[in-house]
Amino acid sequence: MKRIAIIGAGQAGLYLGISLVDAGYAVTLFSDRTPEAILNGKIMAMPLLFPDALQLERDLGLNFWDEQFLGCDQFHNNLCDPQGNVALVVSSTLEKPWRGVDQRLKLSVWMQEFVRRGGELVVQAMTLQNLEEYAQNYDLVVVSAGRGSFSTLFERDEQKSQYDQPKRHLAGGIYTGLKGDPMKGRTFQVSNIPGAGEMLQFPFYTNSKDSAYTVAFEAYPGGAMDRFGKVQSGQELVELSKQVIQELTPWNYETVKDMELIDEQAWVRGAITPTVRKPIGRLPSGATVMGIGDTVILHDPVGAQGANNATKMAHLVAQRIVEHGNQRFDESWMQEVFDEFWQYCQHGHALTDCLLTPPAHLQEIAIAMAQNPEVARDYLNGINNPPNLSPWFFDPEESKKYLAKKTLLNSIEPEDRPVAPIAG
């Protein structure tokens, strides 16, 4: 039986661990915190999962909150002028729900589920010497420790990493007490303000009995929204969030004026430099470990790709481990698996880049989304599966061709539109 060690109990590490335990592997998961400490600790992020990643969780029997929480079924994007006035609205019904669950609840439950299914959970602070030991005692060591210190074991890939500093300063919390029309219909709402940043509001599942929502900010460094860098407490974040919303999008203030954090730990601020690292980590002894998830592909959350990619990468790695049988997990295998995933992930990476630094042709796409439901639907399906956005979303010339085709089809009566042949 192959013995696998996984360092880190986040979305990727836990999904991989449970997948391998179910496949009959001896898996040890190392976490620096107990399930109880995670449940009662500070939030690390407020991830939103899209249908494909949610289905992978469902296939593994990890969808413990499906019946209690339906998630988002509406998308509403306010594109504002620099003064905060709404200039354009993109609104659409989602074909399948998007869902956000408090990671503190999710990861603590998944850790207990990992043990229940037969995995070994070890809670300890990890050192480089520990990694050296595990590299000798296990057939494969997978590092899924997010942005922690072990990420420096993995060399930055300069060709795939175009940023050397954060493009947004981040802040947000999980709240109760939101009200008003923007929150009806389980809506994911984002407001874009040129030169300032993005504001997001969407329903979120927590341990709270009350309806909860995420309110988050993606602020341009030095812009009008960038005021959260010195926040030291949850209450300070609440008051400053209300102030920023009242000043920059006053039409939305009534929705948030009575909001309160669900608990004093339910807030976060920080900044992320989008980075891609090489998948092979080399220890001082010469032994190698494999990186997955945020350890090697770190996104700014503006496109909400992080947790979705972590799930999909863990799923692929689990499949390739099983297929590899009794062969050694050498460097060439690690690189091949990463390269295979990058063929998918490069599109999510490009999506995030476009949202962080919008190219000129994105304005034409936004106008088309507001006017043509099919364009909006293609974009939303592309958020779920970014390869669907290539090449029309990324390339200006391809975008013109795509929009011209959609405009032509939109001018034809439905009964006269060409019908695509059914694949046999």
N, C-alpha and C positions, 0 to 999 in steps of 0.2 A: 504493500500500500504506500502510495506517495504521501510524503509529509510536507505540508505547506504551512508557512508562517506568513501572517498578514500583520503589518504594522499600521495601526490606525483603525478606529472604529467609526468612520464616517459613512457617507452614502456608498462610495465605491467599495471600501473595505468590507463592510457588512454584507452588501449584496454579493460580492465575490465569495466571502466566507460561507454564507448560507448556501449558495449555489454549489460549492465544492463539497460541503458536508452532505448535501442531498445526493451528490454523485458518488459518494462513498469514500471520499478522501479524509485523511486525518488532518484536521485544520486547527491551528492555534492562532487565535486572534489576540493581539497585544493592544491594550488601551491604557492611556495614562489616567483614566477616570472610570469609576464604577458607573453602572446604569443609574443609580440613585443620584450620584453627583452630577451627571449630565442632565437628568430630569429637573433638578433643582438649581441648576447653574444658569449662567448668562447665555443668551442666544448667540450663536456664531454667525448665522446668516438667516435669510428668510426665503428659501428657495421655492420656486414654482415649477411643478412638473407638467409636461405636456403629454398628450395621449400615448405616444409610442413608449415613453419611459414608464408611464403608469401601467401600461399593459405588461411590460416586463416584470414589474413588481407583482402584478396580479397573477402572472404565470407562475411565480415563485411562492404564491400564497402569502404575500406580505402586504396585501391591501386591507389592513385592519380597520380602515376608517371610511371605506366606500359607502356604507349604509348611513353612517352618521353625518357625512359631509359630501355634498354634491360638487362643490367647487365653483368655478366660473363657467358660465355658459354664454356670456356676452363680452364683446370687446368694444371699447370706446376710447378713441384717441383724439384728444384735442390738440391741434397744432396752432400755437398762439403766435401773435406778433411780439416784438420785444417788450411791449407794454403789458403783456399778459392777456390781451383780448383774444378770444377764440376767433381764428381766421379760417380754419378748415376743420371739419369733423369727419373722422373715419369710424364708422360704426358697423358691426357685423355680429351675427349669431355664430358662435363657435360650433363646428360640426361635432366635436367631442369635447367634454369638459377639460379645463385646466385645473390643477389642484395644488394647493400649498398646505403643508402640515408642519406644525412647529417641530423643528428638528430635535429639540430636547425630548419631546414625547416620542417621536419616531425612532430615534437612535437608541433610546433606552429600552423601548419595547423590542426592537430588532436584536439588541444584544442578548436579552433574555431568550428570545426565540432561537438565536444561534446556539445557545447552550442547550435549550430544550431539544433541539434536533440532533445534538451529539457533538457540537464543537467545544473546544477548550478555550475558555476566556481567561487571560492572564492580565491582571491590572498592576502595572508598574511604570515608573518613569523610565523611559528608554534612553540608553546611551550608545555611543558608537561601539563600545566593547561588546554590548549585548548583540548588536547587529553582526559583529564578527563571529560571535559564538553561534548565532542562529544560522548564519551562512554555512557553517560547517555541519550543523546538526539537522538541517532540513533540506529537502530536495529543491525547494524554491522559496525565496524570501521576496514578498511583494510589499513595497512601501506605499502606503496610501495615507500619508500623514498630512495631506493638505499643504498649507503654506509654512509648515513647521521647519525646524532647523535641518531636518534630514533632506529637504529639497535641495540643499546646496551640494549634496552628493551627486546630483544629476546636472550635467553641464548644460548651460543655456544654449539653445539652438538659435544662433544669430540669424540664420536665413528665415526662420519662421517667427521670430520675435522682433517686431518693428518698434516697440516702445521701450524706453528706458526710464519712464516715470509714469505715474497714474494719469489717466485722462479724465477721471472724475473723482471727486471726493464724496464719500458715501455716508449716509445716515438714515436711520429708520427705526421703527418700532412696531410692536403688535398691540392693537388698541381695541377697546370697546367704546361704545357711545357715539359712533358715527351715525349719521342720519341723512335723510334727504334723497332726492331722486337719483343722484349719481350712483347710489349704492343699491338701487332696486334691481332685481333680476340677476343677482349674482354676477356683477360686472367687474371685469378687469379694466381699470381706467388708467390711462397714462396721458399726461399733459407735457408737451414739449415747448419750451420757451427758448428762442434763439439766444445764444450767448450766455444763458443762465444754467440750463440743464433740463432734467426730466423729473416730474413728480409722478409717483405711482400709488394707486390705491386698489386693493383687491381683498376679497374675503379670504380668511385664513383659519385653519382648524387648530385648536389648542385644547388644553385640559379644561379651560373655562367653560362654564355652562352658558355664558352669554355669547352672542355673535361677535366674532373678532375679525379685525381687518389689519392688513399691513398698510402702513403709510411710509413711503420711502422716498429719498431724494438722491439723485445723481447730479451732483453740482459741478459745473465747469470750474476748475481751479481759478480763483480770483474773481469769479463772476458774482452776480447779485444773490445767487442761491448759496454761495459758499460761506456759510456762517457757523458750521457745526464743529469745526476743528478743535475747539477748546471746551466742548461740552463735557462735564464731569459727572452728571447724574441724569437719571431717567426723567425726573421732573423738569430739569433744565431743557432737555431735549423736547419734551412735550410743549412747553411754552414757546420755545424757539420755532418749532415746527408750525404751530398755529400762526405765529407772527409772519413767517415766510410765506405761508399760504395766503394769509390775508393781504399781504403786500403784493405778491406776484400773480396770484390768481384769485382775486377777491370774490369772484362769482362762486368759488368752491368753499368759502370760509364757513358758511352755515353748516355744511356737512361735517366739519371737523371741530367746531368750536367747543364742543362738550366732550371730546375724546379723552380717554385716560388709558395709560398703559395697563395691560392685563396683570402685570406684576412688575416689581422694581428691577427685575433682571431682563425684561423683554425689550431691550433696545441695543443698538449697535451703531458704531461709527468707525470710519477708517478709509482706506484707499487701497486699490489693487493695481499693480502694474501688470498688464496682460503679458504672459510669458509662456513660451513653449520650451521644454527641456528635453534632452535626449533621454531615452527610456532606460538606459543602463547606468546604474550607480556603482561606482568602483570604490571599494573599501581600501584602507591602507594596506591590508594584507594581500590585496589583489583579487579577493573574492568579489563577486558581483551580486547585485540585487536588482529587482525590476520595479520601476515606478509606474503607478497608474493614477487616474483621476487628477485632482488639483495639483498633485505633486509634480506632474509633468506637463499638464495642459491647464493653465490658469487663465480664466476669462474674467473680464469686467462683467458684473451682473446685469448690465444694461440690456443685453439680449436674452437673459435668463437661460443661458446654455450650460452653465456649470454643472448643476446637479443632474441635468438630463444627459450630458456627456459622460459624467461619472458613472451613471447607471449603465449606459450603453457600452462603455469601455469595459466595465467589470463583466458584463454579460459576454462580450466577445472573448475576453481573456479566459473566462471559465470554460467556454466552448473549446478554445484552442488547447488549454491544459488537458482536458479530457481526451481530445483527439490525439494528443502527443503521446499518450500511452506511457510506456516505461522508458522512453528516451530521455536524455539529459536536457534540462532547461538551460541551454547555453546562450551565449550572447547573440548568436545569429537568430535563434528562436525568439528571443525577447525583441530584437529589432524588427523581425518580420511581423510579429503581432502588432507592434506599435504602428508600423508602416501601413498595415492593413486598416487599422482604425483611423489613421490620419487621412486616408482616402475619403472617409466619411466626415471626419471632424473638421477638416480644412474649410468646409463650407460654413459651419457654425462659427468658426474663427473669422471668416470673411464677413459674415453677417454682423458680428460684434464690432468689427473694425468699421463697417459702414455706418453703424449707429453711433459710434464714438466720434467719427470724423466724417460726417455725411458728405458724399460727393454730390456734385451739382444735379445729376440726373435723378437723384432721389426725390427732388421736389416734384418732378413730373409724375413719378410713380405715386407719390402721396396724393396729388390731385386726382389721378386716375382711380386710386382706391376710394376716394370720397365720392366719385361719380359712378363707378362701376363695381357692383358687388362681387363680380367674378375676380377682379384684380385683388380686392381686399381678401377674398377667400384664398386665392393662390398665395398671398403673402403670409397669412396666418397658418396655412398648411406648411409653408416653408419654415416658419419658426419651429414647428414640430419636427420637420424633417428637412434640414437646411439644403441638402443636395437638390431639392426641388426648386430652389431659388437660382440655381446656376443654369445658364449664364445670365438670364434676363435681369436679375436684380443687381448684379455686380458690374456688368459691362455696359457702358453708355450706348454703344451701337446696338447691342443685343436688346437693350431695354427699349430702344425706339422701335425695333421690329416687333417685339412682344406687344407693346402698347398699340401699335398700328393694327396688329392682328385682332386684339381685343376690341378696339374701336370698331373695326369692320364687322366682327361677329355681333357686337352689341347693336349694330344698325340693321341687322337682318332679323326678320321675324323668327321666333323660335321654331316654327314648323318648317321654315326654309333653311335652317342651319345645316351644314354638312354633318353627317353622323360618322363618328369614328368606327372603324371595323372592330368587332369583338375578337380579341386574341384567342386563338384556338390552342 
